[in-house]
């Protein structure tokens, strides 16, 4: 049993974090932010931390966080890049495509969103 636990722990530590697209939603006004990262859970944790520390780089999101409170925000993973063993598969290009698709699908710019520019994925 100990050997199995060690093997599972080793496999977990060696596996890359999931790449994906995530959403931050203001439940009070339904405004959203759509982000993407090569470590989707790490990016959401970083956003939560920056918002809690009042240092988030998105001024509108930071302002709403302060006025509405943390309880008015939800964080969720929208989509992940499924790793493939195909030769020539570009996971970062796949992430950028997913991010682009979700930003076109959801109203994350203008009055309905916090996104301001169309920068490349993987920040």
C-alpha positions, 0 to 999 in steps of 0.5 A: 500500500505504501508503494502504491501511495508513493507511486501515485504521489510521484505521478501527481507531482510529475504531471503538468497542471491543467491548462485552461480558460476560467471565468470570474463572475460578479453575481451582483451585476453579472459582469464577467472576466474570462482568463486563460492560463497554462496553470488554470487553477494557479491563475484563479488562485492568483486572481483571488489573492490579488483581489483580497490584497487589493492589488489586482491589475484590472481596475474595474474588477478591483473596484467592484470587488471592493464595493460588492465584497468577495461573497459576490464573486464566483470563480469557475473553470470553463474549459481545459486543454486535453493533453495529446501525444500527437506529434506536432500538437501545440497545447499553447495554440490550443489554449489560445484558440479556446480562450478566443472562442470563449471570449467571443461566446461570452460578453466579457468586453464593454459594459458586461465585462471586465476584459479590456484588451485581447492579449495572448493566452498563458499569462 
